[in-house]
Structure formats: structure tokens, C-alpha cells
Amino acid sequence: MRIGIKLISGPAPLSVSPADPIVKIPAIVKNVGNLPLSDITAAAFSSDKNWISAKLPIDTLAPGQEMPISFDISPLYCSPRLGEGDYHLSLGNLTFTLRVEESVVVNDEETITVPLRVDPLTVMTAPQDYARNQTMKVCYFVGNLDDKTREKLEIEFEMHDRTDDVIIDYISPVSVNAQEMLLKVKDYGLRNVPDPKTYHLRGFLYENGTLFSPTYLTGEDTAQVDLSQLPPFEGIWASFMRRSREVIS
């Protein structure tokens, strides 16, 4: 009994925040032996714990039969489990091992190396939707491909509805070691968000300790967060009266 796996094509350079949260790696699995195989599983294993892949079950393969499959991989850099603070991530290529097996003896694997694309600034939330009593977790990724530490960096953050800013924050100072990506995690309360809808996030990265100057703007990014499930904002006085009635009753 034998089984084989062949990579069809690898993904383009990966990002910590890909346009599609599930990246697909197509491959072909073939029974290259002379006996049927069943209970086959396939999975992708990454050299970086921030990428995950679920096991993929495969139906029985007759001798000589082949089947196209797709390994789904997803990044977990910005996790709801992360606490506020700084996390230092090493840069370099990502290695994925594509493995298919019917048993410990009948197995095959192929290895693929994929570059990790590093942007000056990436902004995202984890997750992408919230309720009012929750805290929004925002992840700021600052990349540094230089051979020396980048210092005196500042981040300007805005959450807006294209008309008004709902949250504004300034993060300073920020420094990133050479050949490293800094992940800075911050939490923001949503109690005073006025309307339940989708909001736009925008981040700007400045260097030399100079905010708001286009001359020193070195990176920017945008994202969205879905707050459509929030209950309507009732204001401080209405909220106080409602709680008072609950206490009295």
C-alpha cells in the first residue's frame, strides 16, 4: 500500500492580515499502490504556531485513483486571548508541511516555503464583531526589515463612521528591533459607541516622534469592525433611569 501527495501551487507571499482569512494551498492525493485505501486524512503543519490548519478527511481511494484537495490555513496572530502589551515576532519565511496519511506506515508529505510579507503598519481587530458590553481588541503590527532598531515611532488610531470619530488614540513611544515585527495589543471599551453599525478603523505610523506630519508618515492601514449587533445607545441619563427602575422593581 502506498499513497502520494503532489503540490499544485503555493500561495502568494502571506500577510498577518490576508484579504481572505482562509488561505488555500491546492494539492493532489493519489493512491499509488495496488490496494484500496480508506480513512485517509490530510493536514498542513506550520513552522510558525501563528498559522493553523484543520485536518481534512478524504474518502476511500481505489488503486491509481487521485483526488484534488485544498489545505486551508489561517493566521492567528491577532487572537482574542491576547492580553494588552507588546509581542515580538521574528521575521522570515514560513514553512508548511503538507502531510497525507492512511496509517503510520502509509503516508507521504511535501514541504513548501512561503515568504511572509511585512508591511510598515497593519491594523486589525480580533474578532471582527462585538456587542456593547464587550471590549474591542485592536492589534497593531509594525514591521522592521532594517538592520537596525527603529525608534521614536508613534501610532495614531481612529475609529469613525466616515463622518465623526468615535475613538481616537495616540500610542507613543514605539520601537521595533531590527528584522522583527512588533505586535502591540490594546483594548477599547464600546460602552459609548453611539450607533450600531459597521465602523472604519484607520491607523497611521509616524517616525522621529512627529505626529500629523506627512513628511514623517511611514505607514498606514485601514480595516472595519462590525458593531451592528450593539443595542441602540441610550445616553447616560436614560441608562441611569433604566438601572434605577430595575433596582426599585
N, C-alpha and C positions, 0 to 999 in steps of 0.2 A: 504494500500500500504506500502510495506517495501522493503528496499534494504540493502545488506550487503557487506562488504569488508573483505577479508582474505589475510593476508600477506603470500606469499610463502616462500621467503627467503630474508634476508637483505644482503647488500653489505659487503665486507671485510672492515677493517679499511680504512677510507678515507684519502686522501692526498690533500694538497693545489694544487698539480700538478699531478693529476691522469694520468695513461698511456692513458686511453681513456677519453677525455674531457667530455663525457656524461656517467654518471653512471646510471645503470638501476636497479630499485627495482621492481621485479615481484610480482604481486598480482592477486587475482581472485575477480571479482564482480559478485554478484548473486542477482536476483530478488527473494526475499523470501516471497513476498506477493502473492495475488491472482488476481492482475490486471496488465496489461502490463504497462511498464514504458518507457518513451521517453525523449529526450533532457537531457540525463544524462551527467554530467561532473565529471572528477576526477582530483585531483591536490595534490601535495605534498607541505607542508609548513614547513620551517626550522626554528629552534630556532636561527640560525645564518644567518644574512642578506647577507652573502657572498655566499650563495647557493640559486640557483633559480630553478624553475620548471614551465614549461608551462602547461596550462590546457589541459586536454585530453578529447575530445568528445567521447561519447560511443553511439552506435546505440540502438534502442529500444530493451528492454529485455522482453521476454514473462514470465509469471509466472513460476518460477522454473528454468529459463534459467540462465546459468552462462557464464562468458566470461573472459579469461585471458587477463590482461593488463600489461603494464610496465610503471612505473613512471620514467621519465628521469630527473635527477638532474645534475646541472653543477656548478662548483665553479666560483666565480667572484672576488677572492682575488686580482689578478693582472689585473686591469682594465685600459684601455686606458685613462679613465677620471681622474686617479690619478695624482696629481702633484708630483714633486720631494720632497722627505722628508722621515721622519720616521713615521711608523704607528704601534701602539702597539696592538696586538691581544691576547685575553685571550685564554688559552688552556682549554680543557675539551671535554666531549662527545658532539656529535651533536644529536639533537632530531628532527625527521621528523614526521609530522602528515600526514598520507595518508587519504584523505577525498574524498568520492564519494557522489554525491547528485543529486536528480531529482528536488527537490524543497527545500524550507526552512524546511518543515516538514519531507520530505522523504530523509534521509541522514544517513550516517554511517562513522565512522573514526577509524583508528588504529594508534597507536604511536609506533615508532621504535627508538631505541637509537644506534648510531654508533660511535665507537671511532675515534678520529682524530689522524692520525699518524703524529708524529713530527720528522722531520729529522734535523740533525745539520745544514745543508745548502741546500737550494733549489734555483735554478736559472731558470727563465723563462722570456719570453717577452710577451707583450700584444700590438697588436696581434702578430701572428707568421709570418707575411709577411709585407713588406714595399716597398715604392717607394723612389727614391733618395732624393726628396725634403722633405721627412718626417723625423721625429725624432724617433729613436728606444727607446722604453721604456723597461727597464730591471728591474725586480723585484727580490730582494734578500730576501729570508726568512731564518731567523736564529732562531732556536728553543732552548728553555732552559727549561728542565724538572727538573732542580735542585731547591733546596730550597733557593738558594742564587743567587744574581746577578752575571752574567758573564761579566767581564770587560777585557779591553786590547785585544779585538778581532780585527782582520784585515782580509779583503777580498781581494784576488787577482782575477781579472776578465780578461779573454782573449776571443776575437772573432777571429777565424782563419779558414783557408781553408785546414787544415792538413799540410800545408807547411809553410805559413807565417802568423804571427799575424797581424791583421788589426786594432784591437782596444785592448789596454791594459790599465787597470785601477787598482789603489790601493786605497782601502777605509779604512780609519783609522782615529780615533779610533771607535770601535763599542762596545756597551754594551747592554746586554739584561737582563731585570728584571727576577726575579725568577718566574717560572711557566708561562712563557709568550713566545710569538713568535713575533719577530721583523720583520716587513716588511719594507725594505729600497728600495725606488724607485729612479732610476737615468735615465736620458735621454742622448742619444748619437746621434750626427749628423752622417749622412750617405753620406755626400757630397763627401768624398774622398775614398769611398769603390771602389776598382779597378775593380772588375768583377761582373756581375750579376749572382748569383748562390746561392746555399744553403751554409750557413756558420755554423760553430760549435761554441757553447758557452761553456765556462768552468770556473767554479768558485772554489776557494779554501778558506777554513776558517782556520785561524791560531789563536792561543791563546798566551797569555803572550807577546804580542807585538813583535812577532818574525816571520817575513815573510820568506818564502822559506825553512824553516827548517822542514824536515819530522817528526822530533820529536814533533813538536808543531802543526802539521796538524790534525785538529779535524773534518773536514768535507769537502766534495767536491761533485760537481754535474755537469752534462753536459746537454745541450739542443741544439736545432737547430733553425735557423731563415732563412726564405725563402726570399732571395733578388734577385730572378731570374727575377723579373719584373723591375729591375733597368735598365735605359738606359746605354749603354756602357760608361765607364769612359773615358773622352776625354782629361784629363790633364788640368792644369791651363792655359797654353798658348793657347791651342785650344779653351777653354771656353772663354777666353778673346777676341780672334779674332771673335768668333761667336757673342758675345754680341756687339762688335764694329760694325760688319756688320749690326746687327739689328738696332742699333742706327742710322747709316748712312742712311739706307733704310727708 
